[in-house]
């Protein structure tokens, strides 16, 4: 494709400009992935350099130091105690004691079982005293996987703390050689509530994020490589590692006589279509409503805004279920239309695949417009009126003012919101499940265990597989694939947003 100069580009018609930008975007995709690969390679290179530097520093600390840092390699905090930095010494030594006790009593066992996820499941044994069969539980694959991950995290935390202990010894030796005094325990305590207070404050939230966010995410990823399900629940029947078999089953065109790849592609395509329309219909219509309410001469502006906000205040669980019943075969809408003589038979709002998909998009507009109206109202009020006055003097009509002033300003400010809104709509469980529960049923779709509907998104499909069918391993596979799709879209779109590329234009 010929690359136009700035002057040649300005001479193009509007349609040619749009086509040229689209062509440039798709042509630039390979280069973008090449740059991404280079960045990933540079990351691993820098990571390797940091690892090497740390090993060199550890070696120098042991070789050049005296008995204090050398003993600290085995007894954490020994160097701090020897230099009368008791607070640091207590913290390092206490952490080491806790780690050794945990690994000796629990951690070693969980790590030894992690490779197999258990050797013996539950068994029934006849009890002569009770004169009945009782179940004796042995290994629990679920606990082994969960506590094994926890143990790995604890080991990583211990390695980091041990490295910090060694590093503190080297820093202390360098400070003493320079003739400066070391910090006392009071100085350390004062530092934790003063200049290092941000670390103290963030310690608890970061621990919570690791335990309640990162660990469950890693657990979910690892489940995709097992056969964890209702049948193999880990307690009554042990589950085990099966490698990439689940991914081959989901993405392969021939997996045990059932092809899931076509079904996954169909659901992914509908998920992207739904996310696109759910995002941009709300965006532009919400902006239009905000512009109409903000227009000079419109009375009762607060009333109109309040009416729209009421739809936000009503829980979706109530409103969406009610709307779902309204448009049912025997619902209010069909009843009124037939009583008025406008239709002879009920309109299949939820049983016709195309109509059902259109309906969920239209009803989502009713839900989403109030949010965008509130966001757009605040942004529109901050656009300098001088720009509009100058445009009117130059002869620009209302549509030209919108295209050249309002829309660019809105896109610049709300660009990141558009991206997050698109991603959240891809995972919009409430609207789909409460309106249709994925219906109507798609008889041609291949789904593990249960049925799949025409309006099902990837997230509702995941829910059905996990909750209704207890196929947790396949649900985990879909979760990983959703994350991969979302990550690629986020990285590509975020790099193209004007909010990140042309920030100086709106300064």
C-alpha positions as CSV (number, residue, x, y, z in Angstrom):
1,X,0.0,0.0,0.0
2,X,1.2,3.5,-0.9
3,X,1.9,5.6,2.1
4,X,0.6,9.1,1.7
5,X,2.3,12.3,2.8
6,X,0.5,14.7,5.1
7,X,-0.4,16.9,2.1
8,X,-1.7,14.0,0.1
9,X,-3.7,12.7,3.0
10,X,-5.4,16.1,3.4
11,X,-6.5,16.0,-0.2
12,X,-8.3,12.7,0.2
13,X,-12.1,12.5,0.6
14,X,-13.6,11.6,3.9
15,X,-14.4,8.0,2.8
16,X,-10.8,7.6,1.4
17,X,-9.4,8.9,4.7
18,X,-11.4,6.4,6.7
19,X,-10.4,3.5,4.4
20,X,-6.8,4.6,4.5
21,X,-6.8,4.6,8.3
22,X,-8.4,1.2,8.4
23,X,-5.8,-0.1,5.9
24,X,-3.0,1.4,7.9
25,X,-4.3,-0.2,11.1
26,X,-4.4,-3.8,9.6
27,X,-1.1,-3.4,7.8
28,X,0.5,-2.2,11.1
29,X,-0.8,-5.2,13.1
30,X,2.2,-7.5,12.2
31,X,4.6,-4.7,13.1
32,X,2.8,-4.2,16.4
33,X,3.2,-7.9,17.3
34,X,6.9,-7.7,16.2
35,X,7.4,-4.8,18.6
36,X,5.5,-6.7,21.3
37,X,7.8,-9.6,20.8
38,X,10.8,-7.4,21.1
39,X,9.5,-5.9,24.3
40,X,8.8,-9.3,25.7
41,X,12.3,-10.4,24.7
42,X,13.8,-7.2,26.3
43,X,11.8,-7.9,29.5
44,X,13.3,-11.4,29.8
45,X,16.7,-10.1,29.0
46,X,16.5,-7.4,31.7
47,X,15.1,-10.1,34.1
48,X,18.1,-12.3,33.3
49,X,20.5,-9.5,34.0
50,X,18.8,-8.7,37.3
51,X,19.0,-12.4,38.3
52,X,22.7,-12.5,37.4
53,X,23.4,-9.3,39.3
54,X,21.7,-10.6,42.4
55,X,23.8,-13.8,42.3
56,X,27.0,-11.8,41.9
57,X,26.0,-9.6,44.8
58,X,25.2,-12.6,47.0
59,X,28.6,-14.1,46.1
60,X,30.5,-10.9,46.9
61,X,28.6,-10.5,50.2
62,X,29.7,-14.0,51.3
63,X,33.3,-13.6,50.0
64,X,34.1,-10.1,51.2
65,X,32.1,-10.1,54.4
66,X,33.1,-11.3,57.9
67,X,31.3,-13.8,60.1
68,X,28.2,-11.6,60.5
69,X,26.9,-11.7,57.0
70,X,28.1,-15.3,56.5
71,X,26.2,-16.6,59.4
72,X,23.2,-14.6,58.2
73,X,23.1,-16.9,55.2
74,X,22.0,-19.6,57.6
75,X,20.5,-17.7,60.5
76,X,18.5,-14.9,59.1
77,X,18.9,-11.7,61.1
78,X,22.1,-12.7,62.8
79,X,24.0,-9.8,61.3
80,X,21.3,-7.4,62.4
81,X,21.5,-8.7,66.0
82,X,25.3,-8.4,65.9
83,X,25.0,-4.8,64.8
84,X,22.4,-4.1,67.5
85,X,19.6,-3.6,64.9
86,X,17.3,-5.8,67.0
87,X,14.0,-4.9,65.2
88,X,15.3,-6.1,61.9
89,X,16.9,-9.1,63.4
90,X,13.7,-10.2,65.2
91,X,11.6,-9.8,62.0
92,X,14.1,-11.8,59.9
93,X,14.6,-14.6,62.4
94,X,10.9,-14.9,63.3
95,X,10.0,-15.3,59.6
96,X,12.6,-18.0,59.2
97,X,11.3,-19.9,62.2
98,X,7.8,-19.7,61.0
99,X,8.9,-20.9,57.5
100,X,10.9,-23.9,58.9
101,X,8.0,-25.0,61.2
102,X,5.4,-24.7,58.4
103,X,7.6,-26.6,55.9
104,X,8.4,-29.3,58.5
105,X,4.8,-29.9,59.6
106,X,2.6,-29.1,56.6
107,X,4.5,-27.5,53.6
108,X,6.7,-30.5,52.9
109,X,3.8,-32.8,52.7
110,X,1.8,-30.6,50.4
111,X,4.8,-30.1,48.1
112,X,5.5,-33.9,48.0
113,X,1.8,-34.6,47.0
114,X,1.5,-31.7,44.4
115,X,3.0,-33.8,41.6
116,X,0.4,-36.6,41.9
117,X,-2.5,-34.7,43.6
118,X,-3.0,-37.7,45.9
119,X,-2.5,-41.4,46.0
120,X,-5.5,-42.9,47.7
121,X,-9.1,-41.6,47.5
122,X,-12.1,-42.4,49.7
123,X,-13.0,-46.0,50.4
124,X,-15.9,-47.7,52.2
125,X,-15.1,-50.0,55.1
126,X,-17.5,-52.1,57.1
127,X,-17.8,-51.1,60.7
128,X,-18.5,-54.1,62.9
129,X,-19.5,-51.9,65.9
130,X,-22.0,-49.7,63.9
131,X,-22.9,-52.6,61.7
132,X,-22.8,-50.4,58.6
133,X,-20.5,-49.3,55.8
134,X,-18.6,-46.1,56.6
135,X,-16.6,-43.9,54.2
136,X,-13.0,-43.3,55.1
137,X,-11.4,-40.3,53.5
138,X,-7.7,-40.3,52.7
139,X,-6.1,-37.8,50.3
140,X,-7.9,-34.7,49.1
141,X,-6.8,-33.5,45.6
142,X,-8.5,-30.1,46.1
143,X,-6.6,-29.4,49.3
144,X,-3.4,-30.7,47.9
145,X,-3.6,-28.3,44.9
146,X,-4.7,-25.3,47.0
147,X,-2.2,-25.7,49.8
148,X,0.5,-26.7,47.3
149,X,0.1,-23.3,45.6
150,X,0.1,-21.6,49.0
151,X,3.3,-23.4,49.9
152,X,4.9,-22.3,46.6
153,X,4.0,-18.7,47.4
154,X,5.4,-19.0,50.9
155,X,8.7,-20.4,49.5
156,X,8.9,-17.5,47.1
157,X,8.3,-15.1,50.0
158,X,11.0,-16.8,52.0
159,X,13.5,-16.6,49.1
160,X,12.7,-12.9,48.7
161,X,13.1,-12.3,52.5
162,X,16.3,-14.2,52.6
163,X,17.7,-12.1,49.7
164,X,16.6,-9.0,51.5
165,X,18.4,-10.2,54.7
166,X,21.6,-10.8,52.7
167,X,21.3,-7.4,51.0
168,X,20.8,-5.6,54.3
169,X,24.0,-7.1,55.6
170,X,25.9,-5.8,52.6
171,X,24.4,-2.3,52.9
172,X,25.2,-2.2,56.6
173,X,28.8,-3.2,55.9
174,X,29.2,-0.4,53.3
175,X,27.6,2.1,55.7
176,X,30.0,1.2,58.5
177,X,33.0,1.4,56.2
178,X,32.0,4.9,55.2
179,X,32.1,5.9,58.9
180,X,28.3,6.6,59.2
181,X,26.2,5.2,62.0
182,X,23.6,2.5,61.4
183,X,19.9,3.0,62.1
184,X,18.8,1.9,65.5
185,X,15.6,-0.1,66.2
186,X,13.9,3.2,67.1
187,X,15.0,4.7,63.8
188,X,13.6,1.7,62.0
189,X,10.3,1.9,63.8
190,X,10.1,5.6,63.1
191,X,10.8,5.0,59.5
192,X,7.9,2.5,59.2
193,X,5.4,5.2,60.3
194,X,7.1,8.1,58.6
195,X,9.1,8.0,55.3
196,X,8.3,4.3,54.7
197,X,4.7,4.6,55.8
198,X,3.5,3.9,52.3
199,X,5.0,0.4,52.5
200,X,3.5,-0.2,55.9
201,X,0.1,0.9,54.7
202,X,0.2,-1.2,51.5
203,X,1.5,-4.3,53.2
204,X,-2.0,-5.6,54.3
205,X,-3.8,-4.8,51.0
206,X,-1.0,-6.4,49.0
207,X,-1.2,-9.5,51.1
208,X,-5.0,-9.6,50.6
209,X,-4.5,-9.2,46.8
210,X,-2.1,-12.1,46.7
211,X,-4.3,-14.4,48.8
212,X,-7.7,-13.5,47.5
213,X,-7.0,-12.5,43.9
214,X,-3.6,-13.9,42.6
215,X,-3.8,-17.3,44.3
216,X,-7.4,-18.1,43.1
217,X,-6.4,-17.0,39.6
218,X,-3.4,-19.4,39.6
219,X,-5.6,-22.1,41.1
220,X,-8.1,-21.6,38.3
221,X,-5.4,-21.8,35.6
222,X,-4.0,-25.0,37.0
223,X,-7.4,-26.6,37.2
224,X,-7.5,-26.4,33.4
225,X,-4.7,-29.0,33.3
226,X,-6.6,-31.5,35.5
227,X,-9.8,-33.5,35.2
228,X,-11.4,-31.8,38.2
229,X,-15.2,-32.2,37.9
230,X,-18.3,-33.3,39.8
231,X,-17.3,-36.9,39.1
232,X,-13.6,-36.4,40.2
233,X,-14.2,-33.9,43.0
234,X,-10.9,-34.6,44.7
235,X,-12.3,-36.0,47.9
236,X,-14.5,-39.0,47.0
237,X,-12.6,-39.5,43.7
238,X,-9.1,-38.0,43.2
239,X,-8.5,-35.8,40.2
240,X,-5.1,-35.7,38.5
241,X,-3.0,-33.8,36.0
242,X,-3.8,-34.5,32.3
243,X,-1.7,-31.8,30.6
244,X,-3.1,-30.1,27.5
245,X,-5.8,-32.6,26.9
246,X,-8.6,-30.1,27.9
247,X,-7.2,-27.5,25.5
248,X,-7.0,-30.0,22.7
249,X,-10.6,-31.0,23.4
250,X,-11.8,-27.4,23.4
251,X,-9.8,-26.1,20.4
252,X,-9.3,-29.2,18.4
253,X,-11.6,-30.1,15.5
254,X,-11.8,-33.8,16.6
255,X,-11.9,-34.5,20.3
256,X,-13.5,-37.8,21.2
257,X,-16.0,-37.5,18.4
258,X,-17.2,-34.1,19.6
259,X,-16.0,-30.8,18.0
260,X,-15.9,-27.9,20.4
261,X,-13.8,-25.6,18.3
262,X,-16.6,-24.5,16.1
263,X,-18.9,-23.9,19.1
264,X,-16.2,-21.9,20.8
265,X,-15.7,-19.8,17.6
266,X,-19.5,-19.2,17.3
267,X,-19.8,-18.1,20.9
268,X,-16.7,-15.9,20.7
269,X,-18.1,-14.2,17.6
270,X,-21.4,-13.5,19.2
271,X,-19.7,-12.3,22.4
272,X,-17.6,-9.8,20.3
273,X,-20.7,-8.7,18.4
274,X,-22.7,-8.2,21.6
275,X,-19.8,-6.3,23.3
276,X,-19.5,-4.0,20.3
277,X,-23.2,-3.0,20.0
278,X,-23.7,-3.0,23.8
279,X,-20.8,-0.6,24.1
280,X,-21.2,1.8,21.2
281,X,-25.0,2.0,21.2
282,X,-25.0,3.1,24.9
283,X,-22.0,5.4,24.2
284,X,-23.5,7.4,21.4
285,X,-27.1,7.3,22.5
286,X,-26.1,8.3,26.1
287,X,-24.0,11.1,24.7
288,X,-27.0,12.2,22.5
289,X,-29.4,12.2,25.5
290,X,-26.9,14.3,27.6
291,X,-26.5,16.8,24.7
292,X,-30.3,17.1,24.5
293,X,-30.8,17.6,28.2
294,X,-27.9,20.1,28.4
295,X,-29.2,22.1,25.4
296,X,-30.2,25.7,26.2
297,X,-33.9,26.1,26.4
298,X,-34.7,22.6,27.7
299,X,-36.8,22.9,30.9
300,X,-36.9,20.6,33.9
301,X,-33.3,19.3,33.3
302,X,-33.0,17.9,36.8
303,X,-36.3,16.0,36.4
304,X,-35.1,14.3,33.2
305,X,-31.8,13.4,34.8
306,X,-33.6,12.1,37.9
307,X,-35.9,9.9,35.8
308,X,-32.9,8.3,34.1
309,X,-31.0,7.8,37.3
310,X,-34.0,5.9,38.8
311,X,-33.3,3.1,36.3
312,X,-29.8,2.8,37.9
313,X,-31.2,2.7,41.4
314,X,-33.5,-0.3,40.6
315,X,-31.5,-3.6,41.0
316,X,-31.0,-5.4,37.7
317,X,-32.2,-8.6,39.3
318,X,-35.7,-7.1,39.6
319,X,-35.9,-5.0,36.4
320,X,-34.4,-7.5,34.0
321,X,-36.5,-10.4,35.2
322,X,-39.6,-8.2,34.9
323,X,-38.7,-7.2,31.4
324,X,-38.0,-10.8,30.5
325,X,-41.5,-11.8,31.6
326,X,-43.0,-8.8,29.8
327,X,-41.7,-10.1,26.4
328,X,-42.4,-13.8,27.0
329,X,-44.8,-15.7,24.7
330,X,-47.7,-15.1,27.2
331,X,-46.3,-11.8,28.5
332,X,-47.9,-8.4,28.7
333,X,-46.5,-7.1,25.3
334,X,-47.7,-10.0,23.2
335,X,-51.1,-9.9,25.1
336,X,-51.6,-6.2,24.4
337,X,-50.6,-6.5,20.7
338,X,-53.0,-9.4,20.1
339,X,-55.8,-7.7,22.0
340,X,-55.4,-4.6,19.9
341,X,-55.5,-6.8,16.8
342,X,-52.0,-5.7,15.6
343,X,-50.7,-9.3,15.5
344,X,-52.4,-12.7,15.1
345,X,-49.9,-14.8,17.1
346,X,-47.3,-14.1,19.8
347,X,-44.0,-12.7,18.6
348,X,-41.2,-15.1,19.5
349,X,-39.1,-12.5,21.3
350,X,-37.1,-15.2,23.2
351,X,-37.4,-18.2,21.0
352,X,-36.2,-16.8,17.7
353,X,-32.4,-16.7,17.7
354,X,-32.0,-13.5,15.7
355,X,-34.8,-11.7,17.5
356,X,-33.5,-12.8,20.9
357,X,-30.1,-11.4,20.1
358,X,-31.6,-8.1,18.9
359,X,-33.8,-7.9,22.0
360,X,-30.9,-8.3,24.5
361,X,-29.0,-5.5,22.7
362,X,-32.0,-3.2,22.7
363,X,-32.8,-3.8,26.4
364,X,-29.2,-3.2,27.3
365,X,-29.5,0.3,25.8
366,X,-32.2,1.1,28.3
367,X,-29.9,-0.1,31.1
368,X,-26.7,1.6,29.9
369,X,-27.8,5.0,28.6
370,X,-28.2,6.5,32.2
371,X,-24.6,5.8,33.0
372,X,-23.3,7.3,29.8
373,X,-25.6,10.3,30.3
374,X,-24.1,11.1,33.6
375,X,-20.5,10.7,32.4
376,X,-21.2,12.7,29.2
377,X,-22.9,15.5,31.1
378,X,-19.9,16.3,33.2
379,X,-17.5,16.2,30.2
380,X,-19.8,18.3,27.9
381,X,-19.9,21.0,30.6
382,X,-16.1,21.2,30.5
383,X,-15.7,21.7,26.8
384,X,-14.8,25.4,26.2
385,X,-17.7,27.3,24.7
386,X,-15.2,29.4,22.8
387,X,-14.6,26.5,20.5
388,X,-18.3,26.3,19.5
389,X,-18.5,30.1,19.1
390,X,-15.5,30.1,16.8
391,X,-16.9,27.2,14.8
392,X,-20.3,29.0,14.3
393,X,-18.5,32.1,13.2
394,X,-16.6,30.0,10.6
395,X,-20.0,28.6,9.3
396,X,-19.9,25.2,10.9
397,X,-23.3,23.5,11.3
398,X,-24.4,21.5,14.4
399,X,-23.2,18.2,12.9
400,X,-19.8,19.6,12.0
401,X,-19.4,21.0,15.5
402,X,-20.2,17.6,16.9
403,X,-17.8,15.7,14.6
404,X,-14.9,18.2,15.0
405,X,-15.3,19.4,18.6
406,X,-17.7,17.3,20.8
407,X,-16.8,13.8,19.6
408,X,-13.0,14.2,19.5
409,X,-13.1,15.7,23.0
410,X,-15.4,12.9,24.3
411,X,-13.3,10.2,22.7
412,X,-10.1,11.6,24.2
413,X,-11.5,11.8,27.8
414,X,-13.6,8.6,27.7
415,X,-11.2,6.4,25.5
416,X,-10.1,4.3,28.5
417,X,-13.7,4.0,29.7
418,X,-14.8,2.8,26.2
419,X,-12.1,0.0,26.4
420,X,-13.1,-1.1,29.9
421,X,-16.8,-0.9,29.0
422,X,-16.2,-3.2,26.0
423,X,-14.3,-5.7,28.2
424,X,-16.9,-5.6,30.9
425,X,-19.7,-6.2,28.3
426,X,-17.8,-9.2,27.1
427,X,-18.2,-10.5,30.6
428,X,-21.7,-9.1,31.2
429,X,-23.3,-12.0,33.0
430,X,-26.4,-10.2,34.4
431,X,-28.1,-8.9,31.3
432,X,-27.8,-12.2,29.3
433,X,-28.6,-14.6,32.1
434,X,-31.4,-12.7,33.7
435,X,-33.1,-12.0,30.4
436,X,-32.7,-15.2,28.5
437,X,-30.4,-17.5,30.5
438,X,-28.8,-18.1,27.1
439,X,-32.0,-19.2,25.3
440,X,-33.1,-20.2,22.7
441,X,-31.3,-23.5,22.7
442,X,-28.8,-24.1,20.0
443,X,-29.1,-27.8,19.0
444,X,-26.1,-27.6,16.7
445,X,-23.7,-26.5,19.4
446,X,-21.4,-28.9,21.1
447,X,-21.1,-28.2,24.8
448,X,-19.5,-30.3,27.6
449,X,-22.3,-31.8,29.5
450,X,-25.2,-29.3,29.0
451,X,-27.0,-27.2,26.4
452,X,-25.8,-24.0,24.9
453,X,-28.1,-21.1,23.7
454,X,-27.8,-18.6,20.9
455,X,-27.5,-15.7,23.3
456,X,-25.0,-17.3,25.6
457,X,-21.7,-15.4,26.0
458,X,-18.5,-17.0,26.9
459,X,-19.0,-16.0,30.6
460,X,-22.5,-17.6,30.7
461,X,-21.3,-20.7,28.9
462,X,-18.5,-20.9,31.5
463,X,-21.1,-20.6,34.3
464,X,-23.3,-23.3,32.9
465,X,-20.4,-25.7,32.5
466,X,-19.1,-25.0,36.0
467,X,-22.4,-24.8,38.0
468,X,-24.9,-26.8,36.0
469,X,-22.6,-29.5,34.7
470,X,-19.7,-29.4,37.2
471,X,-17.2,-29.6,34.4
472,X,-14.8,-27.3,36.3
473,X,-11.8,-28.1,34.1
474,X,-13.6,-27.0,30.9
475,X,-14.8,-23.9,32.6
476,X,-11.3,-23.1,33.6
477,X,-10.1,-23.6,30.0
478,X,-12.8,-21.1,28.8
479,X,-11.8,-18.7,31.5
480,X,-8.2,-18.8,30.3
481,X,-9.2,-18.3,26.6
482,X,-11.4,-15.4,27.6
483,X,-8.5,-13.8,29.4
484,X,-6.3,-14.3,26.3
485,X,-8.8,-12.6,24.0
486,X,-9.4,-9.8,26.5
487,X,-5.7,-9.2,26.9
488,X,-5.0,-9.0,23.2
489,X,-7.9,-6.6,22.6
490,X,-6.9,-4.5,25.5
491,X,-3.2,-4.2,24.5
492,X,-4.1,-3.4,20.8
493,X,-6.8,-0.9,21.5
494,X,-5.1,0.8,24.4
495,X,-2.0,1.5,22.2
496,X,-4.3,3.1,19.6
497,X,-6.3,5.3,21.9
498,X,-5.9,9.1,21.4
499,X,-5.8,9.4,25.2
500,X,-2.4,7.7,25.2
501,X,-1.1,8.8,21.8
502,X,-2.1,12.4,21.5
503,X,-2.3,13.6,25.1
504,X,-0.7,17.0,24.3
505,X,-3.6,17.9,21.9
506,X,-6.0,18.5,24.8
507,X,-3.6,20.1,27.3
